[in-house]
Amino acid sequence: MKITKIKSFVVDCFRTNWVFVKVYTDEGITGVGEGTLEYKEKALVGAIEHIESTLVGKDPRQIEKHYHDIYRDAYWRGGAVLMSALSAVEMALWDILGKSLNVPVYQLLGGKVNEECRIYVNGWFAGAKEPEEFGEKAAEAVKRGVTAMKWDPFGKNYLQISNKDLDKALRCIAAVREAVGDEVDLLIEAHGRFDVPTGIKIAQEVAPFKPMLLEEPVPPNNLEALAAVREKSPVAISAGERLYTRFDYNELFRRRACDYIQPDISHAGGIMELKKIAAIAEANYIPFAPHNPSGPIANAATLQLAACCPNFCILEIMYSDVDYRKYITDENLIYENGRIKIGDKPGLGIELNEEECLKHPYVEHNLRHYTGALTDIRPAKTEFYF
């Protein structure tokens, strides 16, 4: 079996663009992957084209060798663009291997230890601005069976936060906690906003609301700063969505800088690299809680890891999405009691609709985190994801 070509599909999804890849072979078996990289899509497509020139004519089933050689020969190594391109293609190669053997990818990684996975929802707050609105939307989500939810209540602040803005953030958390009760887990997102003393202060202020975790309290490029916040935090700290490969994660583990790890399958190296990262975390008794706010193919690939990683804890997922998401792939999630059942189809268990992808071409989007538009992530008309 030989690779004949690799195609990229950039699909507008309102807040960003999904980036899918499809790898074709001379035996008619194809594989799909996703490298959705917020706001740098043109660079990502170029990186995928470089990988295509390397892989055409080669056996797609030699996944470890291809990953090793592409990572090595990039010379600069790491970084969001290269790693997202490599992650997407690596996913697609696993999809091909699973299909060629007529087994799901998790079976190739040791088989199931989990029949289903617990989820927490992102995006449930779309359009909310005031604490009361967050509370109302949280109550609606719980009625749909949600048992854990994440959001960033800190507006457009960066490094520091005024007492006025902090008070509003705390009133927002209080409104959500009151709306959902004590049985629902709250995950507080900080998007790498704060300096060390502010991160410590935030952790101390949110503690009375008993959050499951505080995510990325400081920018991601200084693990000592993250460790400094964790050392004085009364709540669990999570991080890792902007780390790449087991080599970055090795430093995170060495410094004991967080309590939960959140590698993203679309950025950190793909399926096998996340499996290796999860294994190191398991040896350190750290839960594996993958970052997963992207599209349906990344979700399908991450579910394969949820199936076969013993230290899998909880998976992020989007609560709602653009109404045409259901046409982009044949995704069919079975959701019940805050959990998603892990399917048994060969490969990743999902196929891409190329024609539907072409109906929603690239649209330029920019980062919302520091503009005050953080909750504007969905069009006025949205459909629930599950």
C-alpha positions as CSV (number, residue, x, y, z in Angstrom):
1,M,0.0,0.0,0.0
2,K,1.3,3.4,-0.9
3,I,0.2,7.0,-0.2
4,T,-0.9,8.8,-3.4
5,K,-1.8,12.2,-2.1
6,I,-2.9,14.3,0.9
7,K,-5.6,16.9,0.7
8,S,-6.5,19.7,3.2
9,F,-10.0,21.0,3.8
10,V,-10.4,24.3,5.6
11,V,-13.9,24.7,6.8
12,D,-15.3,27.9,8.4
13,C,-17.1,27.2,11.7
14,F,-17.8,30.7,12.9
15,R,-15.3,31.1,15.7
16,T,-12.4,29.7,13.8
17,N,-11.8,27.3,10.8
18,W,-11.6,23.5,11.1
19,V,-8.7,22.0,9.2
20,F,-9.1,18.5,8.1
21,V,-6.7,16.3,6.1
22,K,-7.5,13.2,4.0
23,V,-4.8,10.8,3.0
24,Y,-5.4,8.7,-0.1
25,T,-3.7,5.3,-1.0
26,D,-3.3,3.2,-4.2
27,E,-5.5,0.5,-2.6
28,G,-8.5,2.9,-2.2
29,I,-8.3,3.1,1.6
30,T,-8.3,6.6,2.9
31,G,-7.7,8.1,6.3
32,V,-8.8,11.4,7.9
33,G,-7.3,13.6,10.5
34,E,-7.7,17.1,12.0
35,G,-5.2,19.8,12.8
36,T,-7.5,22.7,13.6
37,L,-5.2,25.5,14.7
38,E,-7.0,28.6,15.6
39,Y,-6.3,31.5,13.4
40,K,-3.1,30.2,11.6
41,E,-4.8,28.1,9.0
42,K,-2.8,29.2,5.9
43,A,0.5,28.4,7.6
44,L,-0.9,25.0,8.6
45,V,-2.0,24.1,5.1
46,G,1.5,24.9,3.8
47,A,3.1,22.7,6.5
48,I,0.7,19.8,5.4
49,E,1.8,20.3,1.8
50,H,5.5,19.9,2.9
51,I,4.5,16.6,4.7
52,E,2.7,15.4,1.6
53,S,5.8,15.8,-0.5
54,T,7.7,13.6,2.0
55,L,5.0,10.8,2.3
56,V,3.8,10.3,-1.3
57,G,4.9,6.9,-2.5
58,K,5.5,5.5,1.0
59,D,3.6,2.9,3.0
60,P,1.1,4.6,5.3
61,R,1.3,1.8,7.9
62,Q,4.8,2.7,9.0
63,I,3.4,5.3,11.3
64,E,6.2,5.5,13.9
65,K,8.9,5.8,11.3
66,H,7.1,8.5,9.4
67,Y,6.4,10.5,12.6
68,H,10.0,10.2,13.7
69,D,11.5,11.2,10.4
70,I,9.2,14.2,9.8
71,Y,9.7,15.5,13.3
72,R,13.5,15.0,13.1
73,D,13.9,16.5,9.6
74,A,12.0,19.6,10.4
75,Y,15.2,20.7,12.2
76,W,13.5,23.5,14.2
77,R,11.1,21.0,15.8
78,G,8.0,21.6,17.8
79,G,5.8,24.7,17.5
80,A,2.1,24.9,16.8
81,V,2.1,24.9,13.0
82,L,4.5,22.0,12.4
83,M,3.0,19.8,15.2
84,S,-0.6,20.5,14.1
85,A,0.2,19.4,10.6
86,L,2.1,16.3,11.8
87,S,-0.7,15.5,14.3
88,A,-3.4,15.6,11.6
89,V,-1.5,13.4,9.2
90,E,-0.5,11.0,11.9
91,M,-4.2,10.6,12.9
92,A,-5.1,9.8,9.3
93,L,-2.4,7.1,9.1
94,W,-3.8,5.4,12.1
95,D,-7.3,5.6,10.5
96,I,-5.8,3.8,7.4
97,L,-4.1,1.2,9.5
98,G,-7.3,0.4,11.4
99,K,-9.4,0.2,8.3
100,S,-6.9,-2.0,6.6
101,L,-7.1,-4.5,9.5
102,N,-10.9,-3.9,10.0
103,V,-10.4,-2.9,13.7
104,P,-10.8,0.4,15.6
105,V,-7.6,2.2,16.4
106,Y,-7.9,1.6,20.1
107,Q,-7.6,-2.1,19.4
108,L,-4.2,-1.5,17.9
109,L,-3.2,0.4,21.1
110,G,-4.0,-2.4,23.6
111,G,-7.7,-2.6,23.5
112,K,-10.5,-1.0,25.6
113,V,-10.2,-0.2,29.3
114,N,-13.2,2.1,29.0
115,E,-16.5,1.5,27.2
116,E,-17.5,5.2,27.6
117,C,-16.0,8.4,28.7
118,R,-17.1,11.2,30.9
119,I,-17.3,14.7,29.3
120,Y,-17.3,18.3,30.3
121,V,-18.9,20.8,27.9
122,N,-17.4,24.0,26.5
123,G,-19.4,26.6,24.6
124,W,-22.6,26.2,26.8
125,F,-22.3,29.9,27.6
126,A,-22.5,31.3,24.1
127,G,-23.7,34.9,24.1
128,A,-23.8,35.3,27.8
129,K,-22.3,38.6,29.2
130,E,-23.6,39.0,32.7
131,P,-23.4,36.6,35.7
132,E,-27.2,36.0,35.6
133,E,-27.0,35.0,31.9
134,F,-24.3,32.5,32.7
135,G,-26.4,31.1,35.4
136,E,-29.4,30.7,33.1
137,K,-27.4,29.0,30.4
138,A,-25.8,26.7,33.0
139,A,-29.2,25.6,34.3
140,E,-30.3,24.8,30.7
141,A,-27.2,22.7,30.1
142,V,-27.8,20.6,33.3
143,K,-31.4,19.9,32.1
144,R,-29.7,18.3,29.0
145,G,-27.8,15.9,31.2
146,V,-24.5,17.9,31.5
147,T,-22.5,16.9,34.7
148,A,-19.4,19.1,34.1
149,M,-18.8,22.5,32.4
150,K,-16.0,24.8,31.7
151,W,-15.7,28.5,30.9
152,D,-13.5,31.6,31.3
153,P,-15.2,34.2,33.5
154,F,-12.3,36.7,33.4
155,G,-13.4,39.0,30.5
156,K,-10.5,40.6,28.5
157,N,-8.0,40.8,31.3
158,Y,-4.3,40.0,30.9
159,L,-1.6,39.5,33.5
160,Q,-3.5,41.4,36.2
161,I,-7.2,41.9,37.0
162,S,-8.9,44.9,38.8
163,N,-11.0,44.3,41.9
164,K,-14.0,45.3,39.9
165,D,-13.4,42.7,37.2
166,L,-12.5,40.1,39.7
167,D,-15.7,40.7,41.6
168,K,-17.7,40.3,38.4
169,A,-15.9,37.0,37.6
170,L,-16.6,35.7,41.1
171,R,-20.3,36.7,40.8
172,C,-20.4,34.8,37.6
173,I,-19.0,31.6,39.2
174,A,-21.4,32.0,42.1
175,A,-24.3,32.3,39.7
176,V,-23.3,29.2,37.9
177,R,-22.7,27.2,41.1
178,E,-26.1,28.3,42.4
179,A,-27.8,27.3,39.2
180,V,-26.3,23.8,38.9
181,G,-26.0,22.8,42.5
182,D,-23.1,20.9,44.1
183,E,-23.4,17.7,42.0
184,V,-22.1,19.4,38.8
185,D,-18.3,19.9,38.3
186,L,-17.1,23.4,37.4
187,L,-13.9,23.8,35.5
188,I,-12.6,27.4,35.6
189,E,-10.6,28.4,32.5
190,A,-8.0,31.2,32.6
191,H,-6.5,30.9,29.0
192,G,-3.0,31.6,30.3
193,R,-4.0,35.1,31.3
194,F,-2.3,36.0,34.6
195,D,1.1,36.6,36.2
196,V,2.2,34.5,39.1
197,P,0.8,36.6,42.0
198,T,-2.5,37.1,40.2
199,G,-2.8,33.5,39.3
200,I,-2.3,32.6,43.0
201,K,-4.9,35.2,44.0
202,I,-7.4,33.8,41.4
203,A,-6.9,30.3,42.7
204,Q,-7.5,31.4,46.3
205,E,-10.6,33.4,45.3
206,V,-12.3,30.6,43.3
207,A,-11.6,27.9,45.9
208,P,-14.9,28.4,47.9
209,F,-16.9,27.4,44.8
210,K,-15.1,24.0,44.8
211,P,-14.0,23.8,41.2
212,M,-12.7,20.6,39.8
213,L,-9.7,22.5,38.4
214,L,-8.3,25.9,37.4
215,E,-7.0,25.7,33.9
216,E,-3.8,27.4,32.6
217,P,-3.6,30.3,35.2
218,V,-0.3,31.6,33.7
219,P,1.0,31.8,30.1
220,P,2.2,28.4,28.8
221,N,5.9,29.2,28.1
222,N,7.2,29.1,31.6
223,L,6.6,25.9,33.6
224,E,8.4,27.3,36.7
225,A,5.7,30.0,36.8
226,L,3.0,27.4,36.5
227,A,4.6,25.3,39.3
228,A,4.8,28.5,41.5
229,V,1.0,28.9,41.2
230,R,0.3,25.3,41.8
231,E,2.5,25.3,45.0
232,K,0.2,27.9,46.6
233,S,-3.1,27.0,45.0
234,P,-5.9,25.5,47.1
235,V,-7.5,24.1,44.0
236,A,-6.2,21.6,41.4
237,I,-4.3,23.1,38.4
238,S,-4.5,21.8,34.8
239,A,-2.4,22.7,31.8
240,G,-0.9,21.4,28.6
241,E,-3.0,22.4,25.6
242,R,-0.1,24.5,24.3
243,L,2.6,22.0,24.9
244,Y,3.9,19.8,22.2
245,T,5.3,16.2,22.3
246,R,6.4,14.1,25.3
247,F,9.6,16.2,25.5
248,D,7.7,19.3,26.6
249,Y,5.6,17.2,28.9
250,N,8.7,15.6,30.4
251,E,9.5,19.0,31.8
252,L,6.0,19.5,33.1
253,F,6.1,16.2,34.9
254,R,9.6,16.8,36.3
255,R,8.5,20.1,37.8
256,R,5.2,18.7,39.1
257,A,3.7,21.9,37.6
258,C,0.0,20.7,37.4
259,D,-2.5,18.2,38.7
260,Y,-4.3,17.4,35.4
261,I,-2.7,17.2,31.9
262,Q,-4.6,18.5,28.8
263,P,-2.7,17.6,25.7
264,D,-4.5,18.3,22.4
265,I,-4.5,15.5,19.9
266,S,-4.5,18.0,17.0
267,H,-1.3,19.8,18.2
268,A,0.8,17.6,20.5
269,G,1.7,14.9,18.0
270,G,-1.4,12.9,17.3
271,I,-2.6,9.6,18.6
272,M,0.7,7.7,19.5
273,E,2.3,10.8,21.0
274,L,-0.7,11.4,23.3
275,K,-0.6,7.7,24.2
276,K,3.0,8.1,25.3
277,I,2.3,11.3,27.2
278,A,-0.6,9.6,29.0
279,A,1.6,6.7,29.9
280,I,4.2,9.0,31.5
281,A,1.3,10.8,33.4
282,E,0.0,7.4,34.6
283,A,3.5,6.7,36.1
284,N,3.2,10.0,37.9
285,Y,-0.4,9.4,39.0
286,I,-1.6,12.4,37.0
287,P,-5.1,12.2,35.3
288,F,-5.3,12.4,31.5
289,A,-8.0,15.0,30.5
290,P,-7.4,15.9,26.8
291,H,-8.1,19.3,25.4
292,N,-10.7,18.9,22.7
293,P,-12.7,22.0,21.6
294,S,-12.2,21.4,17.9
295,G,-14.1,19.5,15.2
296,P,-15.6,16.0,14.8
297,I,-12.5,14.2,13.6
298,A,-10.3,15.4,16.5
299,N,-13.1,14.3,18.8
300,A,-13.3,10.8,17.1
301,A,-9.5,10.4,17.4
302,T,-9.5,11.5,21.1
303,L,-12.2,9.0,21.9
304,Q,-9.9,6.2,20.7
305,L,-7.4,7.3,23.4
306,A,-10.2,7.6,26.0
307,A,-10.9,3.9,25.3
308,C,-7.4,2.6,25.9
309,C,-5.7,4.9,28.5
310,P,-6.2,3.6,32.1
311,N,-5.6,7.1,33.5
312,F,-8.2,8.8,31.3
313,C,-10.3,11.1,33.4
314,I,-12.6,13.4,31.5
315,L,-12.9,14.8,27.9
316,E,-13.7,18.3,26.7
317,I,-16.4,18.6,24.1
318,M,-18.4,21.3,22.5
319,Y,-21.9,21.8,23.8
320,S,-23.3,23.2,20.5
321,D,-21.9,24.1,17.1
322,V,-22.7,25.4,13.7
323,D,-25.8,23.8,12.3
324,Y,-24.0,22.2,9.4
325,R,-21.5,20.2,11.7
326,K,-23.7,17.2,11.3
327,Y,-23.2,17.2,7.5
328,I,-19.4,17.7,7.5
329,T,-18.9,14.1,8.7
330,D,-21.0,11.0,9.6
331,E,-20.3,11.5,13.3
332,N,-22.9,9.8,15.5
333,L,-22.4,10.3,19.2
334,I,-24.4,8.4,21.8
335,Y,-24.6,10.6,24.9
336,E,-26.2,9.6,28.2
337,N,-25.7,10.7,31.9
338,G,-22.8,13.0,31.1
339,R,-20.9,10.3,29.2
340,I,-20.3,9.3,25.5
341,K,-20.2,5.7,24.4
342,I,-17.0,4.8,22.5
343,G,-17.8,3.2,19.2
344,D,-16.4,0.1,17.5
345,K,-16.1,1.1,13.8
346,P,-12.8,0.4,12.0
347,G,-10.1,3.1,12.1
348,L,-11.3,6.3,13.8
349,G,-14.9,5.4,13.0
350,I,-15.7,8.6,11.1
351,E,-15.7,9.8,7.4
352,L,-15.4,13.2,5.9
353,N,-17.9,14.6,3.5
354,E,-15.7,16.5,1.0
355,E,-18.5,18.2,-0.9
356,E,-20.0,19.6,2.3
357,C,-16.6,20.9,3.4
358,L,-16.3,22.8,0.2
359,K,-19.6,24.6,0.9
360,H,-18.0,26.4,3.9
361,P,-14.7,27.8,2.7
362,Y,-12.1,29.6,4.8
363,V,-13.1,32.8,6.6
364,E,-10.6,34.9,8.5
365,H,-11.2,34.9,12.2
366,N,-9.2,36.6,15.0
367,L,-8.6,35.8,18.7
368,R,-11.4,36.9,21.0
369,H,-9.8,36.3,24.4
370,Y,-8.7,39.9,25.0
371,T,-11.3,41.9,23.2
372,G,-14.4,41.3,25.3
373,A,-15.9,39.1,22.7
374,L,-14.9,35.8,24.3
375,T,-18.5,34.3,24.5
376,D,-19.3,35.2,20.9
377,I,-18.4,31.7,19.7
378,R,-21.6,30.6,18.0
379,P,-24.1,32.2,15.5
380,A,-27.5,33.2,16.9
381,K,-28.9,30.0,15.6
382,T,-27.1,27.0,16.9
383,E,-27.8,23.3,17.2
384,F,-26.8,21.2,20.2
385,Y,-23.9,18.9,19.5
386,F,-25.3,15.9,21.3
